Amino acid sequence: VLRNTESHVPREIQEFLDWQDLTIFSKFGVPTEKVIVEVDREVASYFIAKKFHPTQRILDTDLNNGGMLLEFKITNPREITFLTKKWLPHIQILRPVSIRQEFEKIVRQYLSKLDNI
């Protein structure tokens, strides 16, 4: 995204560009939280080709295992847990630990239901 590094960018345009990095709720003053995820080599190309969240940012594409690191800025943990569910088993929430643990709880509950079928 362009940043106002020169004084010739009108303020209104810069404000519009700055808002493009935010989720809908952050535009209303809800604070964002950074989430770091790792995606496996098998699906990394999809995350290079498309943004699955408006704040998605590639941090590293050269992990030893062929995967990549991504950053998201979210206003609600469900934003990242819904995305993570779609890409299982090829995605892992690394940070923050609290959201990773919340997602692990969701997965355990699902697996428990399967055990009871």
ABEGO torsion letter per residue (X at the ends): XBBBABAABBAAAAAAAAAAABBAAAAAGBBBBBBBBBBBAAAAAAAAABBABAABBBABAABAAGBBBBBBBBABAAAAAAAAAAAOAABBBAOBAAAAAAAAAAAAAAAAAAAAX
